[in-house]
Amino acid sequence: MTNSEIFAKLSALIKEQLHDEKLEVTKETAFNDDLGVDSIALVEFIITLEDEFDLDIPDEDVEDIQTMGELADYLEQRFKK
């Protein structure tokens, strides 16, 4: 799965979770600053990703992820392993 494919899936999922299909999402979009996603909503989103991609994403890995692009890069690296 390419980074672009991962990002497209992430964008669709975050729009669905936030109930805003018109939301503009870029790789620079920050979860907290731009989307207003608090820590609880981020945990819910990570759980959705774990189910969607059949992965276990450790909490300590998520702590350093601030943007949609960083999350796409992280998932891309996980798929390469």
N, C-alpha and C positions, 0 to 999 in steps of 0.2 A: 504494500500500500504506500503510495507516494505521499509526500508532505502535503501537497495540494488536495489530494483525496481526503486525507485525515482532517485538514483544516475545513474543508467543505462539510464534512460530517459533524465536526465540532460546532460549526456555525449554525447548522440546522438544529442541533440538540440544544444549544444555549438559547436560541430563539424560541424553541418549543418550551423549555423550562421557564423562561421569563414571560411566556405568553405574548410575544411581540414579533410577529413574522416580518415586520418592516424594519426591524433593528439593523443598523449598519454595523457590521463586524469586520474588523481588519486584524491583521496579525499584531498590530500595536494596541489593540483594544485591551485595556486593563480590567480585570474582573472587578476590583473594588472601585477604582476611580471612575471608570467609564460606564460600567454596567450596574454599579451599586450592589454587587453581590457580596453579601457578608460571609463570615466563615461557615455558618450553618448551610447557607445556600450553596457554597462551594463544595462542601462535603456531599451534599445531595447530588450535585452535578458530577462529582468524581464517582459516586456510586453508580450513577447512570452510565458513565463511561466504562466502568468496570464490567457492567452487564453487557453493554453494547459491543465492546471489543474483547470480551472474555479475558480480562487481565485483572491482576491484583496490583493496585497502585498504593504503595506505602505512604502513610501520612507525612513522613519526613521528606519524601520526594515532592509532595505538593506544596510544602512550606515555601519553597524557593520559586515557585511558578507564579508569575504575576500577570502575564498576558496570554492571549489566545495563541499567539505565535510560539511562545515558550512551551505551551502545553502541546501544540502540534509537533514541535521539535522533540519534546520528551517522548511522546507516543511513537514517533517515527524511530527513535533510537531503541525503544522497547521492542518494536516489531522486528528490528534487525537482529536482535539477540536470539 
